[in-house]
Amino acid sequence: MALMSGEYPVTLDDKGRLSIPARFREGIPDNMLVLTKGIERCIWAFTQAQWEQFSSKLQANIAPMSIKKADMVQHRFLFSTYEAEIDKAGRIAVPQKLRDFAGLTKDCTVISNGRRIELWDVEHYRAYEQASDEQLVDVLEEMDSFDV
């Protein structure tokens, strides 16, 4: 089952836990997520099946890279992974190292594109959206057959 897409405001509690929206939890069959650093200043969360697919593709793509470049990619995505079980209240505990990386504070945003969940500090997400909005027209013009 695939994850639903959408965007939800959530609160990080004093113990470093945040809620995974119920709509997203429906697509997580074993109540377990794999957390890792994202490309931007956010945390990526995958179901086990999605993580296996992502890490396999990643490993295949770094095989021809230099050792230094391959190490950079592995350090970013593979060496900083944590498993997070969704508790009965629908929350996951986010490790301190990942909270620090993403700059998570009390107010957070949880989004999903259907392939992964992203955990963002609300202010960092707003800044990311603003920067993205400024580049969106140029990006859409690069797409061959995008018609709204």
N, C-alpha and C positions, 0 to 999 in steps of 0.2 A: 504494500500500500504506500502511495506517495504522500509526502507532506502537503498540507494545504498551504496556500500562499496568503500573505497579509501582513499587517503591521499592528502591534499592540503595545500600549504603555504598560510597564511593570515596575515594581519596586524591589530593589535589592535590600534584603533585611540585614540586621546587624551581624548575622552569622554567615553572610556571603551567599545567601540563597535567593533565587528568584523563581517566579512561576513561569512554567511553560504553558502558553494558552491552550485551553481544552481542544480547540480545533486542530492544533498542531499535534497534540498528544494522541489523537486518533490515528495518526500515521506512524506511530512509534510502537511496534508490536511487542517489544520486550522491556519497555520502560527504561531503556538504557540509551544514552547518547555518548558519542565520542566528541570531546571538545578539543579544539586546537586554535592557534592564532590564525586570524584571517589576514588577507592581503592588506586591508585597511586597518585602522585602529579599532578592531572589533574581534569577537570570538565567533568562530564557526562551530556549529554543532551538527553532527551527522548521526543518522541511525547507523547501526552496525553494518548493514548491507551497503548503505551509501558510502560509509567510510572505507569499506573494503574496495569498492569500485574506485573511489577517489584516490586512495593510496596506491592501488595497482597502476592506474593511469599515470600518477605522479612518478612512480618508480620507473615505468617504461620510458617516460619522457626525460628523466634525468640520466638515464644510462649512457647516452652519447656525450654528456656534458663533461667538462673538466672536473677534476675532483673538488676543486675549490667551489665552483658553482653548484655542483651537486650537494656538497656539504651545506651551503647556504640554504638551499631549498629544503633539505632534510631537517636542518635545525629549526627552520620556521614552522614547518607543518608536521613532521613526523616525530621529532624529539620532544615536542611540547604538547603531547596529547595526554588527555585524562579521560577516564570513563566517569560518567555522572549518571547515577540512578535517579529516576523520577520517583519522589516519595509519594505517599498517599494523598498529600495535599497538592500534588502537581508541581512541586518545586525541585530544583536541582541545586546542589552546592557547587559554586564556581570556585575553583582553587585560587588562592591569593595571587599566585604568579600570573594567571590569566586576567584576573581583575585588574592588577597593576598594568599589564600590557594594554588592555583596552580602556584604562582609565575609568572603570565603572564606579559610579557614585550611586546615591540612593535612587535617582530617577533614571530608568533605563527604557530602552525600546527593544522589543523582540520582533524580528521580521523573518519571513521565509519566502523564498522564490520557488518552493516546491521541491528543490533538490537539497537544500540545507537550511538550517536555521542560523540566524545571525543575532548575536547579543551585543548591543551598543549602549554606551552612555548617551543619554538623550541629547546633550549638548554637542557631543562629537558627531552624532548622527545628523543633527541639524546643519552643522558645518559641512559635513560630507554632501548632504543633499544640495546645499547652496552651491558648492563648488561644482557638483555634477550638473546642476541645472544650467550653469554658465557654459558647459561644454556639450550639452545634449544635442543641440542643433547640428553642430559639426559631426558628432558621432552618427546621428541619423542620416546625414547626407552621405556618409561612407557606406551605408547599407544599400545593397543593390535594388531591392524591390520593397521598400517600406512605404506603404500607403495607408494613411489614417482615414 
